[in-house]
Amino acid sequence: MLKESNLKKAEDASKRFSELQDKLADPRVISDPDAYQKSAKEFADLKPLVEDFESYKKVCGELEDVAHMLTQEKDPGLREMAQAELSHLEEQKAAVARAINEYFNPRSREKDRDIIMEIRAGTGGLEASLFAGDLFRMYSKYAASKGWKIDPISLSESENKGLKEVIFSVSGKGVSKSLKWESGTHRVQRVPATEASGRIHTSAATVAVLFEPEEIDIVIDPKDLKIDVFRASGPGGQCVNTADSAVRITHLPTGIVVVCQDERSQMKNKAKAMRVLRARMQDAREQEIAKKETATRKAQVGSGDRSEKIRTYNFPDHRVTDHRIGFTTHQLPAVMEGDLDELIQALLKAEADAAEAA
Protein backbone atom coordinates (compact mmCIF):
# COMPACT_ATOMS: atom_id res chain seq x y z
CA MET A 1 0.00 0.00 0.00
CA LEU A 2 1.28 3.43 -0.91
CA LYS A 3 1.83 5.56 2.20
CA GLU A 4 -0.19 8.78 2.26
CA SER A 5 2.94 10.85 2.93
CA ASN A 6 4.72 9.24 -0.03
CA LEU A 7 1.70 9.83 -2.29
CA LYS A 8 1.99 13.56 -1.54
CA LYS A 9 5.75 13.49 -2.16
CA ALA A 10 5.22 11.70 -5.47
CA GLU A 11 2.67 14.31 -6.55
CA ASP A 12 5.10 17.10 -5.67
CA ALA A 13 7.91 15.29 -7.53
CA SER A 14 5.70 14.97 -10.61
CA LYS A 15 5.05 18.74 -10.58
CA ARG A 16 8.77 19.42 -10.15
CA PHE A 17 9.54 17.05 -13.04
CA SER A 18 7.26 19.06 -15.33
CA GLU A 19 8.93 22.31 -14.21
CA LEU A 20 12.34 20.83 -15.01
CA GLN A 21 11.17 19.75 -18.47
CA ASP A 22 10.28 23.36 -19.23
CA LYS A 23 13.49 24.60 -17.63
CA LEU A 24 15.69 22.34 -19.75
CA ALA A 25 14.04 23.74 -22.87
CA ASP A 26 14.66 27.34 -21.75
CA PRO A 27 17.41 28.99 -23.89
CA ARG A 28 18.67 30.91 -20.82
CA VAL A 29 19.26 27.65 -18.94
CA ILE A 30 20.76 25.93 -21.99
CA SER A 31 23.28 28.77 -22.32
CA ASP A 32 24.40 28.33 -18.68
CA PRO A 33 26.32 24.99 -18.50
CA ASP A 34 26.30 24.81 -14.69
CA ALA A 35 22.56 25.52 -14.37
CA TYR A 36 21.74 23.12 -17.20
CA GLN A 37 23.86 20.30 -15.74
CA LYS A 38 22.32 20.73 -12.31
CA SER A 39 18.76 20.70 -13.69
CA ALA A 40 19.53 17.73 -15.93
CA LYS A 41 20.87 15.78 -12.96
CA GLU A 42 17.73 16.49 -10.90
CA PHE A 43 15.54 15.59 -13.91
CA ALA A 44 17.33 12.23 -14.31
CA ASP A 45 17.03 11.48 -10.58
CA LEU A 46 13.26 12.14 -10.61
CA LYS A 47 12.48 10.29 -13.85
CA PRO A 48 12.18 6.73 -12.39
CA LEU A 49 9.90 7.95 -9.60
CA VAL A 50 7.66 9.93 -11.96
CA GLU A 51 7.37 6.97 -14.35
CA ASP A 52 6.34 4.70 -11.46
CA PHE A 53 3.86 7.32 -10.24
CA GLU A 54 2.30 7.56 -13.71
CA SER A 55 2.00 3.75 -13.77
CA TYR A 56 0.41 3.85 -10.32
CA LYS A 57 -2.23 6.38 -11.41
CA LYS A 58 -2.93 4.40 -14.58
CA VAL A 59 -3.41 1.14 -12.65
CA CYS A 60 -5.67 2.87 -10.12
CA GLY A 61 -7.85 4.15 -12.98
CA GLU A 62 -8.04 0.70 -14.56
CA LEU A 63 -8.93 -0.83 -11.19
CA GLU A 64 -11.86 1.59 -10.82
CA ASP A 65 -13.12 0.67 -14.31
CA VAL A 66 -12.92 -3.08 -13.69
CA ALA A 67 -14.50 -2.78 -10.23
CA HIS A 68 -17.36 -0.76 -11.74
CA MET A 69 -17.81 -3.37 -14.49
CA LEU A 70 -18.07 -6.12 -11.87
CA THR A 71 -20.97 -4.34 -10.20
CA GLN A 72 -22.81 -4.05 -13.54
CA GLU A 73 -21.95 -7.29 -15.33
CA LYS A 74 -24.45 -10.18 -15.06
CA ASP A 75 -22.79 -12.73 -17.35
CA PRO A 76 -20.88 -15.30 -15.18
CA GLY A 77 -18.13 -15.82 -17.75
CA LEU A 78 -17.43 -12.11 -18.13
CA ARG A 79 -17.56 -11.64 -14.36
CA GLU A 80 -14.94 -14.37 -13.97
CA MET A 81 -12.69 -12.64 -16.51
CA ALA A 82 -13.18 -9.28 -14.79
CA GLN A 83 -12.34 -10.83 -11.41
CA ALA A 84 -9.11 -12.29 -12.80
CA GLU A 85 -8.21 -8.91 -14.31
CA LEU A 86 -8.98 -7.24 -10.97
CA SER A 87 -6.58 -9.58 -9.14
CA HIS A 88 -3.88 -8.94 -11.75
CA LEU A 89 -4.28 -5.16 -11.44
CA GLU A 90 -4.18 -5.35 -7.63
CA GLU A 91 -0.83 -7.15 -7.88
CA GLN A 92 0.44 -4.48 -10.28
CA LYS A 93 -0.70 -1.70 -7.97
CA ALA A 94 1.00 -3.31 -4.98
CA ALA A 95 4.25 -3.74 -6.91
CA VAL A 96 4.33 -0.11 -8.09
CA ALA A 97 3.38 1.14 -4.60
CA ARG A 98 6.32 -0.83 -3.15
CA ALA A 99 8.65 0.76 -5.70
CA ILE A 100 7.46 4.27 -4.82
CA ASN A 101 7.67 3.62 -1.06
CA GLU A 102 11.18 2.24 -1.57
CA TYR A 103 12.15 5.38 -3.49
CA PHE A 104 11.44 7.44 -0.36
CA ASN A 105 13.16 4.98 1.97
CA PRO A 106 16.26 6.93 3.12
CA ARG A 107 18.41 3.80 3.31
CA SER A 108 17.66 2.55 -0.18
CA ARG A 109 17.91 5.99 -1.79
CA GLU A 110 21.09 6.96 -0.01
CA LYS A 111 24.09 7.27 -2.29
CA ASP A 112 27.32 5.52 -1.45
CA ARG A 113 29.66 8.49 -1.00
CA ASP A 114 33.21 9.06 0.12
CA ILE A 115 33.57 11.16 3.26
CA ILE A 116 35.93 13.53 5.02
CA MET A 117 36.26 13.09 8.79
CA GLU A 118 37.52 15.76 11.17
CA ILE A 119 38.54 14.84 14.73
CA ARG A 120 39.39 17.60 17.21
CA ALA A 121 40.46 17.47 20.84
CA GLY A 122 37.80 19.05 23.07
CA THR A 123 37.60 19.62 26.80
CA GLY A 124 40.20 17.84 28.90
CA GLY A 125 43.56 19.30 27.90
CA LEU A 126 46.31 16.81 27.06
CA GLU A 127 44.08 13.84 27.82
CA ALA A 128 41.57 15.09 25.21
CA SER A 129 44.30 15.20 22.54
CA LEU A 130 45.34 11.63 23.46
CA PHE A 131 41.72 10.53 23.09
CA ALA A 132 41.48 12.29 19.70
CA GLY A 133 44.49 10.22 18.65
CA ASP A 134 42.81 7.06 19.94
CA LEU A 135 39.68 7.81 17.88
CA PHE A 136 41.76 8.35 14.74
CA ARG A 137 43.47 4.99 15.36
CA MET A 138 40.06 3.34 15.97
CA TYR A 139 38.58 4.62 12.70
CA SER A 140 41.78 3.78 10.81
CA LYS A 141 41.65 0.17 12.02
CA TYR A 142 37.92 -0.09 11.21
CA ALA A 143 38.57 1.25 7.69
CA ALA A 144 41.41 -1.25 7.21
CA SER A 145 39.14 -4.14 8.26
CA LYS A 146 36.64 -3.08 5.56
CA GLY A 147 39.22 -2.58 2.85
CA TRP A 148 38.63 1.18 2.70
CA LYS A 149 41.28 3.73 1.84
CA ILE A 150 42.27 6.48 4.29
CA ASP A 151 44.01 9.58 2.97
CA PRO A 152 45.33 12.05 5.60
CA ILE A 153 44.63 15.65 4.64
CA SER A 154 45.78 17.64 7.66
CA LEU A 155 47.25 16.66 11.02
CA SER A 156 48.22 18.76 14.04
CA GLU A 157 49.98 16.96 16.88
CA SER A 158 50.02 17.98 20.53
CA GLU A 159 53.13 18.01 22.68
CA ASN A 160 52.31 14.63 24.25
CA LYS A 161 52.04 12.86 20.87
CA GLY A 162 48.27 13.17 20.90
CA LEU A 163 46.31 15.01 18.22
CA LYS A 164 44.90 18.52 18.43
CA GLU A 165 43.19 17.96 15.09
CA VAL A 166 43.24 15.47 12.23
CA ILE A 167 41.38 15.66 8.93
CA PHE A 168 41.30 12.67 6.61
CA SER A 169 39.22 11.22 3.80
CA VAL A 170 37.76 7.72 3.75
CA SER A 171 36.80 6.08 0.46
CA GLY A 172 35.38 2.68 -0.40
CA LYS A 173 32.16 0.71 -0.72
CA GLY A 174 29.68 1.44 2.09
CA VAL A 175 31.77 4.17 3.77
CA SER A 176 29.10 6.85 4.14
CA LYS A 177 26.33 4.45 5.18
CA SER A 178 28.49 3.01 7.95
CA LEU A 179 30.13 6.16 9.34
CA LYS A 180 27.54 8.89 8.79
CA TRP A 181 26.29 8.74 12.41
CA GLU A 182 29.73 9.34 13.96
CA SER A 183 29.32 13.14 14.02
CA GLY A 184 29.12 14.65 17.48
CA THR A 185 30.92 14.76 20.82
CA HIS A 186 32.64 11.58 21.96
CA ARG A 187 33.30 11.49 25.71
CA VAL A 188 35.92 9.35 27.45
CA GLN A 189 36.11 8.41 31.14
CA ARG A 190 39.43 6.92 32.23
CA VAL A 191 42.52 7.38 34.39
CA PRO A 192 45.06 9.41 32.40
CA ALA A 193 48.63 8.12 32.21
CA THR A 194 49.76 11.33 33.93
CA GLU A 195 47.35 10.91 36.89
CA ALA A 196 49.36 9.65 39.89
CA SER A 197 46.39 9.37 42.27
CA GLY A 198 44.37 7.13 39.96
CA ARG A 199 41.43 9.53 39.63
CA ILE A 200 39.11 9.05 36.67
CA HIS A 201 39.00 12.04 34.34
CA THR A 202 36.34 12.94 31.79
CA SER A 203 37.54 14.36 28.48
CA ALA A 204 36.04 14.77 25.04
CA ALA A 205 36.78 15.00 21.35
CA THR A 206 34.48 16.06 18.53
CA VAL A 207 34.01 14.19 15.28
CA ALA A 208 32.56 15.70 12.10
CA VAL A 209 31.59 13.56 9.12
CA LEU A 210 31.39 15.53 5.86
CA PHE A 211 30.15 14.00 2.63
CA GLU A 212 32.40 14.69 -0.33
CA PRO A 213 30.26 16.52 -2.89
CA GLU A 214 30.64 16.33 -6.63
CA GLU A 215 32.06 19.48 -8.17
CA ILE A 216 28.73 20.22 -9.87
CA ASP A 217 27.01 20.13 -6.45
CA ILE A 218 29.19 22.92 -5.05
CA VAL A 219 30.24 25.55 -7.57
CA ILE A 220 32.90 27.91 -6.19
CA ASP A 221 33.71 31.18 -7.91
CA PRO A 222 37.52 31.70 -7.83
CA LYS A 223 36.86 35.39 -7.12
CA ASP A 224 35.34 34.36 -3.78
CA LEU A 225 38.60 32.79 -2.61
CA LYS A 226 41.54 34.32 -0.76
CA ILE A 227 44.53 32.00 -1.05
CA ASP A 228 47.64 32.45 1.12
CA VAL A 229 50.79 30.36 0.97
CA PHE A 230 53.31 30.02 3.79
CA ARG A 231 56.04 27.79 5.10
CA ALA A 232 54.83 24.57 6.71
CA SER A 233 55.86 23.83 10.28
CA GLY A 234 55.71 20.85 12.61
CA PRO A 235 54.93 20.46 16.32
CA GLY A 236 56.40 23.22 18.45
CA GLY A 237 57.03 25.41 15.40
CA GLN A 238 59.89 23.30 14.07
CA CYS A 239 60.36 24.06 10.38
CA VAL A 240 59.76 21.00 8.24
CA ASN A 241 59.79 22.69 4.86
CA THR A 242 62.01 25.39 3.40
CA ALA A 243 59.52 26.30 0.65
CA ASP A 244 56.17 28.07 0.88
CA SER A 245 54.13 24.91 0.29
CA ALA A 246 51.43 25.28 2.97
CA VAL A 247 48.12 26.69 1.75
CA ARG A 248 45.36 28.61 3.53
CA ILE A 249 42.12 29.11 1.60
CA THR A 250 39.45 31.50 2.85
CA HIS A 251 35.99 31.44 1.27
CA LEU A 252 35.04 35.10 1.61
CA PRO A 253 31.21 34.82 1.42
CA THR A 254 31.00 32.22 4.21
CA GLY A 255 34.19 32.90 6.15
CA ILE A 256 35.18 29.20 5.99
CA VAL A 257 38.96 28.78 6.35
CA VAL A 258 40.87 25.63 5.40
CA VAL A 259 44.59 25.08 5.98
CA CYS A 260 46.60 22.22 4.49
CA GLN A 261 50.35 21.75 4.90
CA ASP A 262 50.92 17.99 4.96
CA GLU A 263 52.17 17.69 1.37
CA ARG A 264 55.49 19.09 0.14
CA SER A 265 53.77 20.28 -3.02
CA GLN A 266 51.82 23.54 -2.89
CA MET A 267 49.58 22.24 -5.68
CA LYS A 268 48.70 19.07 -3.75
CA ASN A 269 47.99 21.04 -0.59
CA LYS A 270 45.71 23.37 -2.53
CA ALA A 271 43.83 20.44 -4.08
CA LYS A 272 43.29 18.83 -0.66
CA ALA A 273 42.22 22.15 0.87
CA MET A 274 39.65 22.62 -1.91
CA ARG A 275 38.21 19.15 -1.18
CA VAL A 276 37.75 20.08 2.47
CA LEU A 277 36.29 23.48 1.56
CA ARG A 278 33.68 21.91 -0.76
CA ALA A 279 32.78 19.33 1.89
CA ARG A 280 32.36 22.01 4.59
CA MET A 281 30.23 24.17 2.30
CA GLN A 282 28.06 21.17 1.44
CA ASP A 283 27.76 20.32 5.14
CA ALA A 284 26.77 23.89 6.03
CA ARG A 285 24.07 23.74 3.35
CA GLU A 286 22.76 20.39 4.64
CA GLN A 287 22.80 21.58 8.26
CA GLU A 288 20.73 24.63 7.27
CA ILE A 289 18.19 22.44 5.47
CA ALA A 290 18.07 20.09 8.47
CA LYS A 291 17.20 22.96 10.83
CA LYS A 292 14.16 23.75 8.72
CA GLU A 293 13.05 20.12 8.49
CA THR A 294 12.43 19.59 12.20
CA ALA A 295 9.94 16.77 11.64
CA THR A 296 12.43 14.88 9.53
CA ARG A 297 15.19 15.35 12.09
CA LYS A 298 13.00 13.92 14.86
CA ALA A 299 12.63 10.74 12.81
CA GLN A 300 16.39 10.32 12.59
CA VAL A 301 18.82 8.75 15.06
CA GLY A 302 20.28 12.11 16.15
CA SER A 303 20.15 15.80 15.40
CA GLY A 304 23.52 15.85 13.66
CA ASP A 305 24.52 18.78 15.84
CA ARG A 306 28.31 18.83 16.34
CA SER A 307 27.80 19.70 20.04
CA GLU A 308 25.51 16.72 20.68
CA LYS A 309 27.06 14.21 23.10
CA ILE A 310 26.59 10.99 21.18
CA ARG A 311 28.80 8.41 22.88
CA THR A 312 30.68 7.68 26.10
CA TYR A 313 33.71 5.38 26.34
CA ASN A 314 34.03 4.26 29.98
CA PHE A 315 37.37 2.46 30.43
CA PRO A 316 37.00 1.27 34.07
CA ASP A 317 33.80 -0.63 33.17
CA HIS A 318 34.89 -1.57 29.61
CA ARG A 319 31.64 0.08 28.50
CA VAL A 320 30.66 2.03 25.38
CA THR A 321 27.23 3.70 25.34
CA ASP A 322 25.60 5.40 22.38
CA HIS A 323 23.24 7.89 24.01
CA ARG A 324 21.10 8.52 20.92
CA ILE A 325 19.70 4.99 20.81
CA GLY A 326 20.40 3.85 24.39
CA PHE A 327 22.71 1.09 23.18
CA THR A 328 25.52 -0.24 25.40
CA THR A 329 28.25 -2.76 24.75
CA HIS A 330 30.91 -3.96 27.20
CA GLN A 331 33.40 -4.69 24.42
CA LEU A 332 35.32 -1.40 24.77
CA PRO A 333 38.81 -2.91 24.16
CA ALA A 334 37.57 -4.43 20.88
CA VAL A 335 35.85 -1.17 19.89
CA MET A 336 39.05 0.83 20.41
CA GLU A 337 40.82 -1.71 18.18
CA GLY A 338 38.41 -0.86 15.37
CA ASP A 339 35.67 -3.45 15.87
CA LEU A 340 32.75 -1.05 15.37
CA ASP A 341 30.33 -3.44 13.66
CA GLU A 342 28.13 -3.99 16.73
CA LEU A 343 27.70 -0.22 17.23
CA ILE A 344 27.23 0.50 13.52
CA GLN A 345 24.60 -2.23 13.09
CA ALA A 346 22.66 -0.97 16.14
CA LEU A 347 22.61 2.54 14.66
CA LEU A 348 21.51 1.30 11.22
CA LYS A 349 18.70 -0.72 12.81
CA ALA A 350 17.53 2.34 14.78
CA GLU A 351 17.59 4.37 11.56
CA ALA A 352 15.51 1.75 9.72
CA ASP A 353 13.00 1.54 12.59
CA ALA A 354 12.67 5.34 12.66
CA ALA A 355 12.12 5.49 8.89
CA GLU A 356 9.49 2.73 9.09
CA ALA A 357 7.62 4.58 11.84
CA ALA A 358 7.74 7.94 10.04
Backbone hydrogen bonds, N-H to C=O, Kabsch-Sander energy under -0.5 kcal/mol:
donor,donor_aa,acceptor,acceptor_aa,energy
7,L,3,K,-2.1
8,K,4,E,-1.9
9,K,5,S,-1.8
10,A,6,N,-2.5
11,E,7,L,-2.0
12,D,8,K,-2.3
13,A,9,K,-2.5
14,S,10,A,-2.1
15,K,11,E,-1.9
16,R,12,D,-2.4
17,F,13,A,-2.3
18,S,14,S,-1.7
19,E,15,K,-2.0
20,L,16,R,-2.4
21,Q,17,F,-1.9
22,D,18,S,-1.9
23,K,19,E,-2.3
24,L,20,L,-2.7
25,A,21,Q,-0.6
25,A,22,D,-0.7
26,D,23,K,-1.4
29,V,26,D,-0.6
30,I,26,D,-2.5
31,S,27,P,-1.9
32,D,29,V,-1.3
36,Y,29,V,-0.5
36,Y,32,D,-2.8
37,Q,33,P,-2.5
38,K,34,D,-2.2
39,S,35,A,-2.3
40,A,36,Y,-2.7
41,K,37,Q,-2.0
42,E,38,K,-2.0
43,F,39,S,-2.5
44,A,40,A,-2.3
45,D,41,K,-2.0
46,L,42,E,-1.9
47,K,43,F,-1.5
50,V,46,L,-2.6
51,E,47,K,-2.4
52,D,48,P,-2.0
53,F,49,L,-2.5
54,E,50,V,-2.4
55,S,51,E,-2.0
56,Y,52,D,-2.3
57,K,53,F,-2.3
58,K,54,E,-2.2
59,V,55,S,-2.6
60,C,56,Y,-2.3
61,G,57,K,-2.0
62,E,58,K,-2.2
63,L,59,V,-2.6
64,E,60,C,-1.9
65,D,61,G,-1.9
66,V,62,E,-2.5
67,A,63,L,-2.7
68,H,64,E,-2.2
69,M,65,D,-2.1
70,L,66,V,-2.0
71,T,67,A,-1.2
72,Q,68,H,-1.0
73,E,69,M,-2.9
79,R,75,D,-2.3
80,E,76,P,-2.1
81,M,77,G,-1.9
82,A,78,L,-2.5
83,Q,79,R,-2.4
84,A,80,E,-1.9
85,E,81,M,-2.3
86,L,82,A,-2.4
87,S,83,Q,-2.1
88,H,84,A,-2.1
89,L,85,E,-2.6
90,E,86,L,-2.2
91,E,87,S,-1.8
92,Q,88,H,-2.0
93,K,89,L,-2.8
94,A,90,E,-2.3
95,A,91,E,-2.1
96,V,92,Q,-2.4
97,A,93,K,-2.5
98,R,94,A,-2.2
99,A,95,A,-1.8
100,I,96,V,-2.3
101,N,97,A,-2.8
102,E,98,R,-2.5
103,Y,99,A,-1.6
104,F,100,I,-1.3
105,N,102,E,-1.1
109,R,105,N,-2.2
110,E,106,P,-0.9
113,R,111,K,-0.9
115,I,170,V,-2.3
116,I,210,L,-3.2
117,M,168,F,-3.2
118,E,208,A,-2.4
119,I,166,V,-2.7
120,R,206,T,-2.4
121,A,164,K,-2.3
122,G,204,A,-2.6
127,E,124,G,-1.1
128,A,124,G,-0.5
129,S,125,G,-1.4
130,L,126,L,-1.9
131,F,127,E,-2.1
132,A,128,A,-2.2
133,G,129,S,-1.8
134,D,130,L,-2.0
135,L,131,F,-2.5
136,F,132,A,-2.0
137,R,133,G,-2.1
138,M,134,D,-2.5
139,Y,135,L,-2.7
140,S,136,F,-2.2
141,K,137,R,-2.4
142,Y,138,M,-2.2
143,A,139,Y,-2.6
144,A,140,S,-2.1
145,S,141,K,-2.0
146,K,142,Y,-1.1
146,K,143,A,-0.6
147,G,143,A,-0.6
147,G,144,A,-0.8
148,W,143,A,-2.7
149,K,171,S,-2.8
151,D,169,S,-2.3
153,I,167,I,-3.1
154,S,167,I,-2.1
156,S,165,E,-3.1
158,S,162,G,-2.0
161,K,158,S,-1.5
163,L,129,S,-2.7
164,K,156,S,-2.6
165,E,156,S,-1.6
166,V,119,I,-2.2
167,I,154,S,-3.4
168,F,117,M,-2.3
169,S,151,D,-2.5
170,V,115,I,-2.6
171,S,149,K,-2.4
175,V,172,G,-1.4
176,S,113,R,-0.9
178,S,174,G,-1.5
179,L,175,V,-2.3
180,K,176,S,-1.4
182,E,179,L,-1.8
183,S,180,K,-0.6
184,G,207,V,-2.8
185,T,308,E,-3.1
186,H,184,G,-0.5
186,H,205,A,-3.2
187,R,185,T,-0.5
187,R,311,R,-3.1
188,V,203,S,-2.7
189,Q,313,Y,-2.8
190,R,201,H,-2.0
195,E,192,P,-1.7
196,A,194,T,-0.8
198,G,195,E,-0.5
201,H,190,R,-3.1
203,S,188,V,-2.3
203,S,201,H,-0.5
204,A,123,T,-2.3
205,A,186,H,-2.2
206,T,120,R,-2.6
207,V,184,G,-2.6
208,A,118,E,-2.4
210,L,116,I,-3.2
210,L,208,A,-0.6
212,E,114,D,-2.4
217,D,214,E,-1.4
218,I,214,E,-1.3
219,V,217,D,-0.5
220,I,218,I,-0.6
221,D,219,V,-0.5
224,D,221,D,-2.7
225,L,222,P,-1.6
226,K,250,T,-2.4
227,I,225,L,-0.5
228,D,226,K,-0.5
228,D,248,R,-2.9
230,F,246,A,-1.9
232,A,243,A,-0.7
234,G,238,Q,-3.7
237,G,234,G,-1.8
238,Q,235,P,-1.1
240,V,232,A,-1.0
241,N,232,A,-0.7
245,S,243,A,-2.0
246,A,230,F,-1.9
247,V,260,C,-2.7
248,R,228,D,-3.0
249,I,258,V,-3.0
250,T,226,K,-2.6
251,H,249,I,-0.5
251,H,256,I,-3.0
252,L,224,D,-2.7
252,L,250,T,-0.9
254,T,251,H,-0.6
255,G,251,H,-2.8
256,I,251,H,-0.6
258,V,249,I,-2.5
260,C,247,V,-2.6
262,D,153,I,-0.6
269,N,265,S,-2.2
270,K,266,Q,-2.2
271,A,267,M,-2.2
272,K,268,K,-2.3
273,A,269,N,-2.4
274,M,270,K,-2.3
275,R,271,A,-1.6
276,V,272,K,-2.0
277,L,273,A,-2.5
278,R,274,M,-2.5
279,A,275,R,-2.1
280,R,276,V,-2.6
281,M,277,L,-2.4
282,Q,278,R,-2.6
283,D,279,A,-2.3
284,A,280,R,-2.5
285,R,281,M,-2.0
286,E,282,Q,-2.4
287,Q,283,D,-2.8
288,E,284,A,-1.8
289,I,285,R,-2.0
290,A,286,E,-2.5
291,K,287,Q,-1.8
292,K,288,E,-1.1
293,E,289,I,-1.5
294,T,292,K,-1.1
297,R,293,E,-2.2
298,K,294,T,-1.9
299,A,295,A,-0.9
299,A,296,T,-0.7
300,Q,297,R,-1.4
308,E,305,D,-1.6
310,I,185,T,-2.0
310,I,308,E,-0.8
311,R,185,T,-1.3
312,T,321,T,-2.3
313,Y,187,R,-3.0
314,N,312,T,-0.7
314,N,319,R,-3.2
315,F,189,Q,-2.6
315,F,313,Y,-0.8
318,H,315,F,-1.0
319,R,314,N,-2.5
320,V,329,T,-3.0
321,T,312,T,-2.3
322,D,327,F,-3.1
323,H,310,I,-1.8
323,H,321,T,-0.8
324,R,310,I,-0.7
325,I,322,D,-0.6
326,G,322,D,-1.0
327,F,322,D,-1.5
329,T,320,V,-2.4
332,L,318,H,-1.4
335,V,331,Q,-2.3
336,M,332,L,-2.7
337,E,333,P,-0.8
338,G,335,V,-2.1
339,D,334,A,-2.4
340,L,338,G,-1.6
344,I,340,L,-2.9
345,Q,341,D,-2.9
346,A,342,E,-1.6
347,L,343,L,-2.0
348,L,344,I,-2.5
349,K,345,Q,-2.2
350,A,346,A,-2.0
351,E,347,L,-2.2
352,A,348,L,-2.3
353,D,349,K,-2.7
354,A,350,A,-2.2
355,A,351,E,-2.2
356,E,352,A,-2.2
357,A,353,D,-1.8
358,A,354,A,-1.2
